[in-house]
Each structure stands twice: as structure tokens, then as C-alpha cells.
Amino acid sequence: MPMFKEDGILGIEVRLDGCILDVDREVKDGIFSGIVAGNCNYVGGEKLDLKKMIEELNLVEVPSVFICPISLEPMQDPVTLCTGQTYEQSNILKWFSLGHYTCPTTMQELWDDTLTSNKTLLHLIHVWFSQKYVQMRKRSEDAYGRASELLGSLKSVKGQSRIMALKELRGVVARYCLGRKAVVEEGGVALVSSFLGPFTSYGVGCEVVSILVNLDLDCESKRELMQPAKMSSIVDLLNEGSVETKVNCVKLIETLMEESDFRAQIVSSHSLLAALMRLVRDKRHRFPGLRLLKLVCTSEKARVLTVSIGAIPQLVELIPALNPESVELALFVLDTLSSVPEGRQALKDCSGTIPNVVKLLMRVSENCTEYALSILWCVCKVSPEECSPVAVEAGLAAKLLLVIQSGCSPALKQRASELLKLCSLNYSDTIFISKCKLTRTMR
């Protein structure tokens, strides 16, 4: 078992990367620039915990000597091996527990398994993170005051000055929790929301939505935003805004739909659905659009409208290019749309429905298989004589046998059996058995 020993009182030297590091020299050279000696355990009477500071700061750039070579994370309990390499204690112990008695970095065999607690390095890490943490706290506290000032100015400024004030406020609430707290505590949500309406300019609307999506909105604030004039303004921005603004509008509408008293007719508009489909066609940002479309289609009126704007052939065409997460959303939407007669007819009339959906059976997830079976069942029921042979030629029969023989839920197996029976009606037993060859499924 490795043995531990302390490195004594704080000195000016610490072993790093197999050599002696002169702390005084490195401070002068800039590696530890800004680190000063002193008590770094308390700030304003609050004891600073290294783990908490590392988590809250979540810094991208940290001095490499603070990083454990094993986990590539900042060290909280550094220990040094006889090779001069330093590691996080828990990580090197795990390395040893796996039967390795070498230095992970150099792969040298250890002639001494003693682990020396590196107090000097720990002190440097603690001081460095403490200073960053104090700076962050100071900026955050300043952000509260600046947010309050901006809210005050927004009550009187107009035109371009209003846009500039909103833009700065957006930056404050996006970066600092105390900035967001100031907006909520000082009535800023109602003030900012009041700028949305029939005469809202594009510049003001974009900034307002960007601010609101960063805030925790209470029920009253959400109800205020559900007013027809404000929702109309949000939908206009969803149609005409930049991609960033469109995504923010989607997030804001999703937040509003979480309310129990949200009225489905609010989102049952041709303009909103058309905007969502345009976002879905953008391959870089289609996931947010699909996510909101899934929520919107819970309304029957919205389902009929979605079918009427040609969403079904568009979604069917997109399926082969979607990632697994987006495929599941798209299939859910198509399955939901199949619950209305117009949706079933549109799925049946779309030439890509059967071949594209059949390919997804047993390919992505059990949920996808469930939605795909439901869609194929609806399509084949609309016109068994026309659709069933097309489905069988696309390899459906073999796929259905796989579902029946798999570990899927009993409900899925039952639906697969019913669909298999429906497809077999147009064939003799011999011909249908040949259609069920599993080799077809692998194509």
C-alpha cells in the first residue's frame, strides 16, 4: 500500500513535473501572477471551500500545474510521487487499486510508493481560486446595482437609448445571478414585459425576449405575457428575428406553456406553426423547433393547422437526416398528427412515409419503434389494399417479426402482431413467408 507523508510547513519550493519549482521565480515570470501570500481561507467572514469555488467558477482556463494529469480537473488534494509527478490523491489511489504501480505520466516503475501531501501546491491552488472567486463575487454584487440603475433608466428613455439600455441589461442578467435577482426583486419583469405589444420595434423586442428567457418567471408574470398583444409580438419575433431570437422565443413560449391555465388556442395560430416549421428546416437549430412543435400539437386545433401547412411531408423528408434525439421528436409529432383524419390522409399521400418510417423500426429506441408502429398502423388502416403491399416491399414484415421476437413491451409486440396480420391479407401464405426473410431487414 502507498504510504503518505506531509511536506512540512509552507516553503518556497514545490515539486512539479519532475523538477523543483521556485515559487518566487514563477510569480515574477507570470505563471502565478497575482497570487499573494496571506490568509485565503476567509472572505468577509465566510470560509472559502475549495471544492465549492472550483464548481461555482467553472473556469475554462486554469494553470496547467493545478490540473491532475489523470482527471484533467483542478486538484483539491494534490500528492506527489517519487517521480516528481503530482496527482489528485483520489485519482492516483484509484490507479493503484487497478494494480498499476507505475507513474501514470512517465510510466516509470515506482521505487518508492510514498505519496507526499503537496501543501505548497495546495496553498497556491487555494489562493488562486480564492482571488478569482472574490473577483466574481465583487462583479456579481456590482451587477445588482447596475441592473437597478438600468431599470430606473428604462422608465424614461426611448428609441435607441432604450435599446442600448436593454442590451446592457441582457448582458447583466445573462452573466450574474444577482443581476437576475435585482430585476425580479425590483419589478423589472413587469417593466421589461410592458415593452412587448403591437407597436414593439424589432430591436426592443429581441432584447426583451433575450432578457425574459434568463429570468425565473412567476405565475403572474407568465399570465401577463399570455395577453394576446404580447403573444402576437412574440410570434412576430419568432417569424422575423435572428436565429438567436427565434430560439429565445421558443424557450419563452415553452416556459409559458408550463402554466396549468395556459390556453391551447394561444399557440394555435398559422403564423406560429409556420415559423416553427421554418426553424425545423434549419439543420443547426431544428431541435428547439421540434421540441415546441411537440408541445403545441397537444391541441387538436393546432394538429389540424399543422397538417394544413404541409408539415407532414416536410417532417417525413427530414427524418433520414435527423439525429436520434430529433428523430424521436419528429416521430412523436407525426404520430400525434395521425390522430386527426387530415393527418392520416396526409401521411398516406406522402410517398416517403412508409419507406422512411419502416427503416426506423428497431433502429433508434423503443419509443421510436412505438411511434413508428403507430404511424404505420394508421396509414395501412386508411387503405390496406394500397399501403400494405408497399409496406411489405419496404421490409415491414421482417421488421415486425424482429419486434415480436425482441425484448420490447407486450403492448408493442401486440401492435406488431396486428400489423403483421393486416399486411398478410394481400398475400398467399407461401409468398408472405418469403417476404418475412430476416435478411431483408439488414438492408
Secondary structure by P-SEA (a helix, b strand, c coil): cbbbbbccccccccccccccccaaaaaaaccccccccccccccccbbbbaaaaaaaacccccccccccccccccccbbbbccccccccaaaaaaaaaacccccccccccccccbbbccaaaaaaaaaaaaaaaaaaaaaaaaaaaaaaaaaaaaacccaaaaaaaaaaaaaaaaccaaaaaaaaaaaaaaaaaaaccccccaaaaaaaaaaaaaccccaaaaaaaacaaaaaaaaaaaccccaaaaaaaaaaaaaaaccccccccccccaaaaaaaaaaaaccccaaaaaaaaaaaaccaaaaaaaaaaaaaaaaaaacccccaaaaaaaaaaaaaaaccaaaaaaaaaccaaaaaaaaacccccaaaaaaaaaaaaaaaaacccccaaaaaaaaaaaaaaaaaaccccaaaaaaaaaaaaaaaccccaaaaaaaaccccccc
